[in-house]
């Protein structure tokens, strides 16, 4: 059997970045000097998944254009410089990716996180593990286009492992199979053909079972 392309989302799939995002959000409110009601961490975490610009519209729909701009600008300055370093790698993730890597499969990162923080985290936590790493580098960044590129340039079977409905849609639009990391930030409706991993400690087993099903 040919080796497989495994493309991983980062936040909510390989790492839990919720604390760093939340703390940076609180600090950005202070820096922007905007009077906003505090949102509890656990309520805030339910909205993590989309880019901050989209998330903040859902959390604070009454912001005017100036406040919206200042809050986003302040968040990016704080999170992309130091806030992103407040994260933890989910349990058993290193074991999973090291297993796949040693088995000769092709591993990639495809994340909505800004490119610079993404590259730093991957270099710190997963050195010499991924064939290529993509983070958001501009407003034209599109996960579907990159997944199509991976698929187009390879004869291998391709999977995208992510935790949000947008991850699933990107995979479907690109014509690659999707594996749902339901322990992450998103909430995807369950369907009969949806491959689900409910715990990061089970990700390795889920991917091995997926490989075995391809062999059949």
C-alpha positions in Angstrom: 0.0 0.0 0.0 1.2 3.5 -0.8 2.1 5.8 2.0 -0.7 8.2 3.0 -0.9 12.1 3.2 -2.1 13.1 6.7 -2.8 16.8 6.9 -3.4 18.2 10.4 -5.0 21.3 11.6 -3.1 22.8 14.6 -5.4 24.5 17.2 -7.9 22.1 18.6 -6.3 19.2 16.9 -2.7 18.9 17.9 -2.6 21.7 20.6 -5.0 23.3 23.0 -4.4 27.0 22.5 -7.5 28.2 24.3 -5.8 29.8 27.3 -3.5 31.8 25.2 -6.3 33.1 23.0 -8.5 33.9 25.9 -5.8 35.8 27.9 -4.7 37.7 24.8 -8.4 38.6 24.2 -8.7 40.0 27.7 -5.5 42.0 27.3 -6.5 43.3 23.9 -9.7 44.8 25.4 -7.6 46.7 27.9 -5.1 47.8 25.3 -7.9 49.0 22.9 -9.6 50.7 25.9 -13.0 49.4 25.0 -15.8 48.9 27.6 -16.9 45.3 27.1 -18.5 42.9 29.6 -16.1 40.1 30.5 -16.9 36.7 29.0 -16.3 33.6 31.1 -13.4 31.4 29.8 -15.6 28.4 29.3 -18.2 30.4 27.3 -15.4 32.0 25.3 -13.9 28.6 24.5 -17.1 27.5 22.9 -16.6 30.2 20.2 -12.9 29.3 19.4 -12.3 27.8 16.0 -12.9 30.4 13.3 -10.3 33.2 12.8 -10.4 35.8 15.6 -12.0 38.4 13.3 -15.0 36.2 12.8 -15.2 35.0 16.4 -15.2 38.5 17.8 -18.2 39.4 15.6 -20.2 36.6 17.2 -19.1 37.5 20.7 -19.6 41.2 20.4 -22.0 42.0 17.5 -22.6 45.5 18.8 -19.0 46.7 18.3 -18.8 49.7 15.9 -16.3 49.7 13.1 -13.6 51.6 15.0 -13.9 49.4 18.1 -13.8 46.2 15.9 -10.7 47.4 14.2 -8.9 48.4 17.4 -9.8 45.1 19.2 -8.6 43.0 16.3 -5.4 45.0 15.9 -4.6 44.8 19.7 -5.3 41.1 19.7 -3.0 40.4 16.8 -0.2 42.5 18.4 -0.5 40.6 21.7 -1.2 37.1 20.5 1.2 36.9 17.6 4.1 38.2 19.8 3.7 36.4 23.1 0.2 35.1 23.6 0.4 32.2 21.2 3.1 30.6 23.4 0.5 29.8 26.1 -0.6 26.4 24.8 -0.2 22.7 25.5 0.2 19.7 23.2 -2.8 17.3 23.7 -2.0 14.0 25.3 -0.4 11.3 23.1 -0.1 13.6 20.0 3.6 13.3 19.9 3.4 9.5 20.0 0.8 9.6 17.2 2.7 11.8 14.7 6.0 10.1 15.5 4.5 6.7 14.7 3.1 8.0 11.4 6.4 9.6 10.5 8.4 6.5 11.2 5.9 4.5 9.1 6.8 6.6 6.1 3.6 8.5 5.8 3.6 12.2 4.6 2.6 14.6 7.3 1.5 18.3 6.8 0.2 21.2 9.0 -2.6 23.4 7.6 -3.7 26.0 10.1 -5.7 29.2 10.3 -3.2 30.4 12.9 -0.9 33.1 11.6 2.1 31.7 9.8 4.9 33.0 12.1 3.4 31.6 15.3 2.6 28.3 13.5 6.1 27.8 12.3 7.5 28.6 15.8 5.2 26.1 17.5 6.0 23.3 15.0 9.7 23.9 15.3 9.6 23.8 19.1 7.2 20.8 19.5 7.5 18.7 16.3 11.0 19.3 14.8 11.7 17.4 11.6 8.2 15.9 11.6 6.2 17.6 8.9 6.8 17.7 5.1 5.3 21.2 4.9 3.7 23.7 7.3 1.1 26.3 6.2 -0.2 29.0 8.5 -2.4 32.0 7.5 -0.1 34.5 5.7 -2.6 36.8 4.1 -6.4 37.4 3.6 -6.4 35.2 0.5 -5.3 32.1 2.5 -7.6 29.2 1.7 -7.4 25.7 3.2 -9.3 24.2 0.4 -6.9 25.4 -2.2 -3.9 24.0 -0.3 -5.6 20.7 0.2 -6.3 20.6 -3.6 -2.6 21.3 -4.2 -1.5 18.4 -1.9 -3.9 16.1 -3.6 -3.0 17.2 -7.1 0.7 16.8 -6.6 0.4 13.3 -5.1 -0.8 9.8 -6.0 -1.3 9.1 -2.3 -4.6 8.9 -0.4 -5.1 12.2 1.5 -6.8 12.8 4.8 -7.4 16.1 6.6 -7.7 15.9 10.4 -9.4 18.9 12.0 -12.0 20.1 14.6 -14.3 22.6 13.0 -17.1 22.6 10.4 -14.9 24.8 8.2 -12.2 22.2 8.3 -14.7 19.6 7.2 -16.0 21.8 4.4 -12.5 22.6 3.1 -11.8 18.8 2.9 -15.1 18.1 1.2 -14.6 20.9 -1.4 -11.0 19.7 -2.0 -12.1 16.1 -2.5 -10.1 14.7 0.4 -11.4 12.6 3.3 -12.0 14.2 6.7 -11.3 13.0 10.2 -13.1 14.9 13.0 -11.1 15.6 16.2 -14.2 16.1 18.3 -12.1 16.8 21.4 -11.2 20.2 19.9 -13.1 23.4 19.6 -15.7 22.8 17.0 -19.1 21.1 17.0 -19.8 19.1 13.8 -23.1 17.3 13.4 -22.6 13.5 13.4 -23.3 11.6 10.2 -23.0 7.9 9.4 -19.9 8.4 7.2 -18.0 10.8 9.5 -14.8 9.4 11.0 -14.6 10.7 14.6 -11.8 10.7 17.1 -13.3 11.7 20.5 -10.1 11.9 22.5 -6.5 12.9 21.6 -5.2 9.8 23.2 -7.2 7.8 20.7 -6.0 9.6 17.6 -3.2 7.1 16.8 -5.7 4.2 17.0 -8.2 6.1 14.9 -5.7 6.7 12.1 -4.4 3.1 12.3 -8.0 1.8 11.9 -8.5 4.2 9.0 -5.3 2.8 7.3 -6.5 -0.7 7.9 -9.9 0.1 6.3 -8.0 1.4 3.2 -6.2 -1.9 2.9 -9.4 -3.9 2.8 
